[in-house]
């Protein structure tokens, strides 16, 4: 197991996505086709490129984009997540490595692009950014990517959040709102400049099972430090709520892409 503790995430309570790797592998490969199409249009994932995927989890991004001809290396702090990634990537030429992002060591100019999906805020930027800058080729790109459900636009997402908070009030992943714009992050400093900002919303389709699995695989429940009996109690209450819903439904999400270019 690989616990992560950050003062600005869940009020410092430890979390580990390795605890929920089975559910993660089954229920979190949910990015729409538009997500990958936009990355490709931005020059990320092109044939022949070498791409490093930080916090790769179960290898969702590399598995989706490698067939286009790019070579991916995925790293993650969790050995359980990497084990799932390798199992799901059989027959694909994707390299995986168990390592904290801050400890990676690749030669200068190794990568055309570096991606970070749903994970960049977990890293020590002061340590990591100079390394990423060095490992990128000239004009290489750093893509910081996020997709979040919007509870203010979905009663289903809002009620699911309320049930999570009942069992894990320290969870800070709640209440995501649609962003109107993306400013240049101060931490980019002199190393990177913003080349593209992409924000758009899309409704994703779920069944009652897949939405329940998505909640189980989130930081607030399956990856949390909650005891098993608390997680079981959450499951009972959440499943009872879902039983009142149609078998299939749509939940609006916002997708955010901040593409930085190496200076």
Residue pairs with C-beta under 8 A, 6 or more apart in sequence:
1 16
1 18
1 19
1 78
1 80
2 16
2 18
2 77
2 78
2 79
3 14
3 15
3 16
3 225
4 14
4 15
4 16
4 77
4 122
5 12
5 13
5 14
5 15
6 12
6 122
8 121
8 172
9 15
9 121
9 122
9 172
9 219
10 168
10 170
10 171
10 172
10 173
10 219
10 220
10 224
11 170
11 172
13 170
13 224
13 225
14 225
15 219
15 223
15 224
15 225
16 78
16 223
17 24
17 57
17 78
17 80
17 81
17 217
17 219
17 222
17 223
18 78
18 79
18 80
18 81
19 80
19 222
19 223
19 224
20 216
20 217
20 221
20 222
20 223
21 58
21 78
21 80
21 81
21 83
21 84
22 84
23 213
23 216
23 217
23 222
24 57
24 58
24 81
24 84
24 217
24 222
25 58
25 84
25 87
25 88
26 213
26 217
27 210
27 213
27 214
27 216
27 217
28 57
28 58
28 60
28 214
28 217
29 58
29 60
29 63
29 64
30 204
30 210
30 214
31 60
31 61
31 64
31 147
31 255
32 202
32 204
32 255
34 200
34 202
34 255
35 145
35 147
35 255
36 45
36 64
36 65
38 198
38 257
39 45
39 65
39 115
39 143
39 145
39 257
40 46
40 65
40 68
42 141
42 143
42 196
42 198
42 257
42 259
43 113
43 141
44 51
44 113
44 115
44 141
44 143
44 259
45 51
45 65
45 68
45 70
45 113
46 68
46 69
46 70
46 112
47 68
47 69
47 70
48 69
48 70
48 71
49 70
49 71
49 112
49 113
50 70
50 71
50 73
50 110
50 111
50 112
51 62
51 65
51 70
51 71
51 72
51 73
51 111
51 112
51 113
51 114
51 115
52 72
52 73
52 74
52 75
52 104
52 106
52 110
52 111
52 113
52 114
52 115
52 135
53 59
53 61
53 62
53 72
53 73
53 74
53 75
53 114
53 115
53 116
53 117
54 75
54 101
54 114
54 115
54 116
54 119
54 120
54 123
55 75
55 76
55 77
55 101
55 116
55 117
55 118
55 119
55 120
55 122
55 123
56 62
56 74
56 75
56 76
56 81
56 82
56 85
56 96
57 76
57 78
57 81
57 85
57 117
57 118
57 119
58 81
58 84
58 85
58 88
59 74
59 84
59 85
59 86
59 88
59 89
59 94
59 96
60 117
61 72
61 74
61 115
61 117
61 145
62 72
62 74
62 85
62 89
62 92
62 94
63 85
63 88
63 89
63 92
63 94
65 72
66 72
66 92
66 93
66 94
67 92
71 93
71 94
71 95
72 94
72 95
73 94
73 95
73 96
73 97
73 111
74 82
74 85
74 94
74 95
74 96
74 97
75 96
75 97
75 98
75 99
75 101
75 104
76 82
76 85
76 96
76 98
76 99
77 98
77 99
77 100
77 101
78 98
79 98
82 96
82 97
82 98
85 94
85 96
86 96
89 96
97 104
101 123
101 128
102 123
102 124
102 127
102 128
102 131
104 131
104 135
106 135
107 135
108 134
108 135
109 135
109 136
109 137
109 138
110 135
110 136
110 137
111 135
111 136
111 137
111 140
112 136
112 137
112 140
112 141
113 136
113 140
113 141
113 142
113 143
114 132
114 135
114 136
114 140
114 141
114 142
114 143
115 142
115 143
115 145
116 123
116 142
116 143
116 144
116 145
117 145
117 146
118 145
118 146
118 147
120 144
120 146
125 187
129 187
129 188
129 189
129 191
129 192
130 191
132 142
133 191
133 192
133 262
133 263
136 142
136 262
137 262
138 262
139 261
139 262
140 261
140 262
141 195
141 259
141 260
141 261
141 262
142 192
142 259
142 260
142 261
142 262
143 257
143 258
143 259
143 260
144 257
144 258
144 259
144 260
145 255
145 256
145 257
145 258
146 255
146 256
147 253
147 254
147 255
147 256
148 176
148 253
148 254
148 256
149 157
149 176
149 251
149 252
149 253
150 157
150 176
150 177
150 178
150 201
150 251
150 252
150 253
150 254
151 157
151 158
151 161
151 174
151 175
151 176
152 158
152 175
152 177
152 178
153 178
153 252
154 251
154 252
156 211
156 245
156 249
156 251
157 251
159 241
160 211
160 215
160 238
160 241
161 174
161 175
163 234
163 237
163 238
163 241
164 171
164 174
164 215
164 218
164 220
164 221
164 234
165 171
165 174
165 220
166 234
166 237
167 221
167 226
167 230
167 231
167 233
167 234
168 220
168 221
168 224
168 226
168 230
171 219
171 220
171 224
173 218
173 219
173 220
174 220
176 254
178 201
178 254
179 199
179 254
179 256
180 199
181 197
181 199
182 194
182 197
182 199
182 256
182 258
184 193
184 194
185 258
188 194
188 260
190 263
191 262
191 263
192 260
192 261
192 262
192 263
193 260
193 261
193 263
194 258
194 259
194 260
194 261
195 259
195 260
195 261
196 257
196 258
196 259
197 257
197 258
197 259
198 255
198 256
198 257
198 259
199 254
199 255
199 256
199 257
200 254
200 255
201 252
201 253
201 254
201 255
202 252
202 253
202 255
203 250
203 251
203 252
203 253
204 250
204 251
204 252
204 253
205 248
205 249
205 250
206 214
206 248
206 249
206 250
206 251
207 247
207 248
208 242
208 243
208 245
208 247
211 242
211 249
211 251
212 235
212 238
212 239
212 242
215 221
215 238
216 222
216 231
216 235
217 223
221 231
221 234
222 231
224 231
226 234
